[in-house]
Each structure stands twice: as C-alpha cells, then as structure tokens.
Amino acid sequence: MTILEKEQEIIEEFELFDDWMDKYEHIIELGKDLPLINPKYKTKEYLIKGCQSQVWVNAEYENGKIIFTADSDAIITKGVIAMLIFVLSNQSPKAILESKLDFLKTIGLQEHLSPTRANGLLGMVKQIKTYALIFSKNNE
C-alpha cells in the first residue's frame, strides 16, 4: 500500500465517527494495536524532542524501505504515533520525505490536540522524516 492509500484508509475510518470523544477512543484503540518497540530503544537517544509525553521511535532500513517501531507512555500519544507508523512504515525514504501527511488535517487531529500535544506531533513527524533523510543519504 502507498502512503496515500494508507492515509485514505485512516480518513475513511475517522469518517465513521461523529464526535471527537469517539475519535479519541479510536486513537486509543490504534495505540493498543501498536507493535511493541524493543525495550533497548526506550532510551533517551530514541526519545522524541518536544513531546509532553515520552515517545520513542526507532527506524531500521531493510530492502529499500524503512521499518519504524515506537512506543509512548501516554495513550492518546501512543495512538497518534501508531497512525504515523501505519502510514509511513515499510515505505522508501523518498516516499516518506515527499509525504505531506494531509490526513492529519483532513481528520481534524491537529485542531483537536492541546498545543503541547500538537507540538509533540510535529516532533514525531520531524524525527521520522529525519530518519528518512539519513537513510536516503546513506543508501544513494
């Protein structure tokens, strides 16, 4: 699946819910399904800067694709990183760098997060794209 196809899948899931309490519940459920990150990556080195909660992200490069794993100590934040991982994992560095992640705006996530959580979201996206940049440079 492409990034755009995965984004569309999330948009369609969120269209099923009328109010934001239901959408938050869905985000929490997505977080529960997030594959666990190896505990060795739950260190300061893998911690996202700018997040109110603790969020760890690791990336590994395999066969031209980046595979992300992540975790968070906060349930909403864990769901948010789960969505990003769903959309961007198993994609090429180039595709990740070119992605606009419009689904975040389409589902209304940014406007329904507290300012500190919205800041954390930007930090997560920035870190993921930084990994993509590093892998694209190392594998040219």
FIKOLZA-1660 file (N, C-alpha, C; in steps of 0.1 Angstrom, whole numbers, plus 5000, padded with zeros to 4 digits):
% residues 140
   i   px   py   pz ch aa at
   1 5008 4988 5000  A  M  N
   1 5000 5000 5000  A  M CA
   1 5009 5012 5000  A  M  C
   2 5005 5022 4993  A  T  N
   2 5012 5035 4992  A  T CA
   2 5008 5044 5005  A  T  C
   3 5016 5054 5007  A  I  N
   3 5013 5063 5018  A  I CA
   3 4999 5069 5016  A  I  C
   4 4996 5074 5004  A  L  N
   4 4983 5080 5001  A  L CA
   4 4971 5070 5004  A  L  C
   5 4973 5057 5000  A  E  N
   5 4963 5047 5002  A  E CA
   5 4961 5045 5017  A  E  C
   6 4972 5045 5025  A  K  N
   6 4971 5043 5039  A  K CA
   6 4964 5055 5046  A  K  C
   7 4968 5067 5041  A  E  N
   7 4962 5079 5046  A  E CA
   7 4947 5079 5044  A  E  C
   8 4943 5075 5032  A  Q  N
   8 4928 5074 5028  A  Q CA
   8 4921 5064 5037  A  Q  C
   9 4928 5053 5041  A  E  N
   9 4922 5043 5049  A  E CA
   9 4919 5049 5063  A  E  C
  10 4928 5057 5068  A  I  N
  10 4926 5063 5081  A  I CA
  10 4915 5074 5080  A  I  C
  11 4915 5082 5070  A  I  N
  11 4904 5092 5068  A  I CA
  11 4890 5085 5068  A  I  C
  12 4889 5074 5061  A  E  N
  12 4876 5066 5060  A  E CA
  12 4872 5061 5074  A  E  C
  13 4882 5056 5081  A  E  N
  13 4879 5051 5095  A  E CA
  13 4874 5062 5103  A  E  C
  14 4880 5074 5103  A  F  N
  14 4876 5085 5111  A  F CA
  14 4862 5091 5107  A  F  C
  15 4858 5089 5094  A  E  N
  15 4845 5094 5089  A  E CA
  15 4834 5086 5096  A  E  C
  16 4837 5074 5101  A  L  N
  16 4827 5066 5108  A  L CA
  16 4822 5072 5121  A  L  C
  17 4830 5081 5127  A  F  N
  17 4827 5087 5140  A  F CA
  17 4822 5101 5138  A  F  C
  18 4812 5105 5146  A  D  N
  18 4806 5118 5145  A  D CA
  18 4812 5128 5155  A  D  C
  19 4816 5123 5167  A  D  N
  19 4821 5133 5176  A  D CA
  19 4835 5129 5180  A  D  C
  20 4842 5139 5186  A  W  N
  20 4856 5137 5189  A  W CA
  20 4859 5128 5201  A  W  C
  21 4849 5126 5210  A  M  N
  21 4851 5116 5220  A  M CA
  21 4853 5102 5214  A  M  C
  22 4845 5099 5204  A  D  N
  22 4846 5086 5197  A  D CA
  22 4859 5085 5189  A  D  C
  23 4863 5096 5183  A  K  N
  23 4876 5096 5176  A  K CA
  23 4887 5094 5185  A  K  C
  24 4887 5100 5197  A  Y  N
  24 4898 5098 5207  A  Y CA
  24 4898 5083 5211  A  Y  C
  25 4886 5077 5213  A  E  N
  25 4886 5063 5216  A  E CA
  25 4892 5055 5206  A  E  C
  26 4890 5058 5193  A  H  N
  26 4896 5051 5182  A  H CA
  26 4911 5053 5182  A  H  C
  27 4916 5065 5184  A  I  N
  27 4930 5067 5185  A  I CA
  27 4936 5058 5196  A  I  C
  28 4930 5058 5208  A  I  N
  28 4934 5049 5219  A  I CA
  28 4935 5035 5214  A  I  C
  29 4925 5030 5207  A  E  N
  29 4925 5016 5203  A  E CA
  29 4937 5014 5193  A  E  C
  30 4939 5023 5184  A  L  N
  30 4950 5022 5175  A  L CA
  30 4964 5021 5182  A  L  C
  31 4965 5028 5193  A  G  N
  31 4977 5027 5202  A  G CA
  31 4978 5014 5208  A  G  C
  32 4967 5007 5212  A  K  N
  32 4968 4994 5218  A  K CA
  32 4973 4984 5208  A  K  C
  33 4971 4986 5195  A  D  N
  33 4975 4977 5185  A  D CA
  33 4989 4979 5180  A  D  C
  34 4996 4990 5185  A  L  N
  34 5009 4993 5180  A  L CA
  34 5019 4982 5185  A  L  C
  35 5026 4976 5175  A  P  N
  35 5036 4966 5179  A  P CA
  35 5046 4972 5188  A  P  C
  36 5050 4964 5199  A  L  N
  36 5059 4970 5209  A  L CA
  36 5073 4972 5203  A  L  C
  37 5079 4983 5208  A  I  N
  37 5093 4986 5204  A  I CA
  37 5101 4977 5213  A  I  C
  38 5113 4973 5208  A  N  N
  38 5122 4966 5216  A  N CA
  38 5127 4975 5228  A  N  C
  39 5126 4970 5240  A  P  N
  39 5130 4978 5252  A  P CA
  39 5143 4985 5251  A  P  C
  40 5152 4979 5243  A  K  N
  40 5166 4986 5242  A  K CA
  40 5165 4999 5235  A  K  C
  41 5154 5002 5228  A  Y  N
  41 5152 5015 5221  A  Y CA
  41 5144 5025 5230  A  Y  C
  42 5141 5021 5242  A  K  N
  42 5133 5030 5251  A  K CA
  42 5144 5038 5260  A  K  C
  43 5152 5045 5253  A  T  N
  43 5163 5053 5259  A  T CA
  43 5162 5067 5254  A  T  C
  44 5170 5075 5261  A  K  N
  44 5170 5090 5258  A  K CA
  44 5173 5092 5243  A  K  C
  45 5182 5084 5237  A  E  N
  45 5186 5086 5224  A  E CA
  45 5175 5085 5213  A  E  C
  46 5164 5077 5217  A  Y  N
  46 5153 5075 5208  A  Y CA
  46 5141 5083 5211  A  Y  C
  47 5142 5091 5222  A  L  N
  47 5131 5099 5227  A  L CA
  47 5128 5111 5217  A  L  C
  48 5116 5114 5214  A  I  N
  48 5112 5125 5206  A  I CA
  48 5113 5138 5214  A  I  C
  49 5120 5147 5208  A  K  N
  49 5121 5161 5215  A  K CA
  49 5108 5169 5213  A  K  C
  50 5105 5176 5223  A  G  N
  50 5093 5185 5221  A  G CA
  50 5080 5179 5225  A  G  C
  51 5080 5166 5229  A  C  N
  51 5068 5159 5233  A  C CA
  51 5065 5161 5248  A  C  C
  52 5053 5164 5252  A  Q  N
  52 5049 5164 5266  A  Q CA
  52 5051 5150 5272  A  Q  C
  53 5046 5140 5264  A  S  N
  53 5047 5126 5269  A  S CA
  53 5061 5121 5264  A  S  C
  54 5064 5109 5269  A  Q  N
  54 5076 5102 5264  A  Q CA
  54 5072 5094 5252  A  Q  C
  55 5079 5096 5240  A  V  N
  55 5076 5089 5228  A  V CA
  55 5090 5085 5223  A  V  C
  56 5091 5072 5220  A  W  N
  56 5103 5066 5215  A  W CA
  56 5101 5061 5201  A  W  C
  57 5110 5064 5191  A  V  N
  57 5108 5059 5178  A  V CA
  57 5122 5054 5173  A  V  C
  58 5121 5042 5167  A  N  N
  58 5133 5036 5161  A  N CA
  58 5130 5033 5147  A  N  C
  59 5140 5033 5138  A  A  N
  59 5139 5031 5124  A  A CA
  59 5150 5021 5120  A  A  C
  60 5146 5012 5111  A  E  N
  60 5156 5003 5105  A  E CA
  60 5154 5002 5090  A  E  C
  61 5164 5001 5083  A  Y  N
  61 5164 5001 5068  A  Y CA
  61 5165 4987 5063  A  Y  C
  62 5155 4983 5056  A  E  N
  62 5156 4969 5051  A  E CA
  62 5150 4969 5036  A  E  C
  63 5158 4964 5027  A  N  N
  63 5154 4962 5013  A  N CA
  63 5148 4975 5007  A  N  C
  64 5154 4986 5010  A  G  N
  64 5149 4999 5004  A  G CA
  64 5138 5005 5011  A  G  C
  65 5133 5000 5022  A  K  N
  65 5122 5005 5030  A  K CA
  65 5126 5008 5044  A  K  C
  66 5119 5017 5051  A  I  N
  66 5122 5020 5065  A  I CA
  66 5111 5013 5073  A  I  C
  67 5115 5006 5083  A  I  N
  67 5105 5000 5092  A  I CA
  67 5106 5007 5106  A  I  C
  68 5095 5013 5110  A  F  N
  68 5095 5021 5122  A  F CA
  68 5089 5012 5134  A  F  C
  69 5094 5014 5146  A  T  N
  69 5087 5009 5157  A  T CA
  69 5087 5021 5167  A  T  C
  70 5077 5020 5176  A  A  N
  70 5076 5032 5185  A  A CA
  70 5068 5028 5198  A  A  C
  71 5068 5036 5208  A  D  N
  71 5060 5035 5220  A  D CA
  71 5059 5048 5226  A  D  C
  72 5049 5049 5235  A  S  N
  72 5047 5061 5243  A  S CA
  72 5041 5057 5256  A  S  C
  73 5043 5066 5266  A  D  N
  73 5038 5064 5279  A  D CA
  73 5024 5070 5281  A  D  C
  74 5018 5076 5271  A  A  N
  74 5005 5083 5271  A  A CA
  74 4996 5076 5260  A  A  C
  75 4984 5073 5264  A  I  N
  75 4975 5066 5255  A  I CA
  75 4971 5073 5242  A  I  C
  76 4968 5086 5243  A  I  N
  76 4965 5093 5231  A  I CA
  76 4977 5094 5222  A  I  C
  77 4988 5098 5228  A  T  N
  77 5001 5099 5220  A  T CA
  77 5005 5086 5214  A  T  C
  78 5003 5075 5221  A  K  N
  78 5006 5062 5215  A  K CA
  78 4997 5060 5203  A  K  C
  79 4985 5064 5203  A  G  N
  79 4976 5062 5192  A  G CA
  79 4980 5071 5180  A  G  C
  80 4985 5083 5183  A  V  N
  80 4990 5092 5173  A  V CA
  80 5002 5086 5166  A  V  C
  81 5012 5082 5174  A  I  N
  81 5024 5076 5167  A  I CA
  81 5020 5063 5160  A  I  C
  82 5010 5056 5165  A  A  N
  82 5006 5044 5158  A  A CA
  82 5001 5047 5144  A  A  C
  83 4993 5058 5142  A  M  N
  83 4988 5062 5129  A  M CA
  83 5000 5066 5120  A  M  C
  84 5010 5074 5125  A  L  N
  84 5021 5077 5117  A  L CA
  84 5029 5065 5113  A  L  C
  85 5031 5056 5122  A  I  N
  85 5038 5043 5119  A  I CA
  85 5031 5035 5108  A  I  C
  86 5018 5034 5110  A  F  N
  86 5009 5027 5100  A  F CA
  86 5011 5033 5086  A  F  C
  87 5011 5046 5085  A  V  N
  87 5012 5053 5072  A  V CA
  87 5026 5053 5066  A  V  C
  88 5036 5054 5075  A  L  N
  88 5050 5057 5069  A  L CA
  88 5059 5044 5070  A  L  C
  89 5056 5035 5078  A  S  N
  89 5065 5023 5079  A  S CA
  89 5064 5015 5066  A  S  C
  90 5075 5008 5063  A  N  N
  90 5075 5000 5051  A  N CA
  90 5074 5008 5038  A  N  C
  91 5079 5020 5039  A  Q  N
  91 5079 5029 5027  A  Q CA
  91 5094 5033 5024  A  Q  C
  92 5097 5038 5012  A  S  N
  92 5110 5042 5009  A  S CA
  92 5113 5056 5015  A  S  C
  93 5126 5058 5018  A  P  N
  93 5129 5072 5023  A  P CA
  93 5124 5083 5015  A  P  C
  94 5125 5082 5001  A  K  N
  94 5120 5092 4992  A  K CA
  94 5105 5094 4994  A  K  C
  95 5097 5084 4995  A  A  N
  95 5083 5085 4997  A  A CA
  95 5079 5092 5010  A  A  C
  96 5087 5088 5020  A  I  N
  96 5084 5094 5034  A  I CA
  96 5088 5109 5033  A  I  C
  97 5099 5113 5027  A  L  N
  97 5103 5127 5026  A  L CA
  97 5093 5135 5018  A  L  C
  98 5087 5129 5008  A  E  N
  98 5078 5136 4999  A  E CA
  98 5064 5136 5005  A  E  C
  99 5061 5128 5015  A  S  N
  99 5047 5128 5020  A  S CA
  99 5043 5141 5027  A  S  C
 100 5031 5145 5025  A  K  N
 100 5026 5157 5031  A  K CA
 100 5018 5154 5044  A  K  C
 101 5014 5142 5045  A  L  N
 101 5006 5137 5057  A  L CA
 101 4993 5146 5059  A  L  C
 102 4987 5148 5047  A  D  N
 102 4974 5156 5047  A  D CA
 102 4963 5150 5056  A  D  C
 103 4964 5137 5058  A  F  N
 103 4953 5130 5066  A  F CA
 103 4952 5136 5080  A  F  C
 104 4963 5141 5085  A  L  N
 104 4962 5147 5099  A  L CA
 104 4953 5159 5099  A  L  C
 105 4954 5167 5089  A  K  N
 105 4945 5179 5088  A  K CA
 105 4931 5174 5084  A  K  C
 106 4930 5165 5074  A  T  N
 106 4917 5160 5070  A  T CA
 106 4908 5155 5081  A  T  C
 107 4914 5147 5090  A  I  N
 107 4906 5141 5101  A  I CA
 107 4905 5151 5113  A  I  C
 108 4911 5163 5112  A  G  N
 108 4910 5173 5122  A  G CA
 108 4918 5171 5134  A  G  C
 109 4928 5162 5133  A  L  N
 109 4936 5159 5145  A  L CA
 109 4943 5171 5151  A  L  C
 110 4950 5179 5143  A  Q  N
 110 4958 5190 5148  A  Q CA
 110 4950 5200 5156  A  Q  C
 111 4938 5202 5151  A  E  N
 111 4930 5212 5158  A  E CA
 111 4923 5207 5171  A  E  C
 112 4924 5194 5173  A  H  N
 112 4918 5188 5184  A  H CA
 112 4928 5183 5195  A  H  C
 113 4941 5186 5192  A  L  N
 113 4951 5183 5202  A  L CA
 113 4954 5196 5210  A  L  C
 114 4958 5194 5222  A  S  N
 114 4963 5205 5230  A  S CA
 114 4975 5211 5223  A  S  C
 115 4979 5223 5226  A  P  N
 115 4991 5229 5220  A  P CA
 115 5004 5221 5222  A  P  C
 116 5005 5215 5234  A  T  N
 116 5017 5207 5237  A  T CA
 116 5017 5194 5229  A  T  C
 117 5005 5188 5228  A  R  N
 117 5004 5175 5220  A  R CA
 117 5006 5178 5205  A  R  C
 118 5001 5190 5200  A  A  N
 118 5003 5193 5186  A  A CA
 118 5018 5195 5184  A  A  C
 119 5025 5201 5193  A  N  N
 119 5039 5203 5193  A  N CA
 119 5046 5190 5192  A  N  C
 120 5041 5180 5200  A  G  N
 120 5047 5167 5200  A  G CA
 120 5045 5160 5187  A  G  C
 121 5033 5162 5181  A  L  N
 121 5030 5156 5168  A  L CA
 121 5041 5161 5158  A  L  C
 122 5043 5174 5158  A  L  N
 122 5053 5179 5149  A  L CA
 122 5067 5173 5151  A  L  C
 123 5070 5171 5164  A  G  N
 123 5083 5165 5167  A  G CA
 123 5084 5151 5162  A  G  C
 124 5073 5143 5163  A  M  N
 124 5072 5129 5158  A  M CA
 124 5075 5129 5143  A  M  C
 125 5067 5138 5136  A  V  N
 125 5069 5138 5121  A  V CA
 125 5083 5142 5117  A  V  C
 126 5088 5152 5124  A  K  N
 126 5102 5157 5122  A  K CA
 126 5112 5146 5124  A  K  C
 127 5111 5138 5135  A  Q  N
 127 5120 5127 5137  A  Q CA
 127 5119 5116 5127  A  Q  C
 128 5107 5113 5123  A  I  N
 128 5105 5102 5112  A  I CA
 128 5111 5107 5099  A  I  C
 129 5109 5119 5096  A  K  N
 129 5115 5125 5083  A  K CA
 129 5130 5126 5084  A  K  C
 130 5135 5128 5096  A  T  N
 130 5150 5129 5098  A  T CA
 130 5156 5115 5095  A  T  C
 131 5149 5105 5101  A  Y  N
 131 5154 5091 5098  A  Y CA
 131 5154 5089 5083  A  Y  C
 132 5143 5092 5076  A  A  N
 132 5142 5090 5062  A  A CA
 132 5153 5098 5054  A  A  C
 133 5156 5110 5058  A  L  N
 133 5167 5117 5052  A  L CA
 133 5180 5110 5054  A  L  C
 134 5183 5106 5066  A  I  N
 134 5196 5099 5069  A  I CA
 134 5197 5086 5061  A  I  C
 135 5186 5078 5060  A  F  N
 135 5187 5066 5052  A  F CA
 135 5188 5069 5037  A  F  C
 136 5182 5080 5033  A  S  N
 136 5183 5083 5018  A  S CA
 136 5197 5087 5015  A  S  C
 137 5204 5094 5024  A  K  N
 137 5217 5098 5021  A  K CA
 137 5227 5086 5022  A  K  C
 138 5225 5077 5032  A  N  N
 138 5233 5066 5034  A  N CA
 138 5232 5055 5023  A  N  C
 139 5221 5056 5016  A  N  N
 139 5218 5045 5006  A  N CA
 139 5216 5050 4992  A  N  C
 140 5223 5061 4988  A  E  N
 140 5221 5066 4975  A  E CA
 140 5230 5058 4965  A  E  C
% end
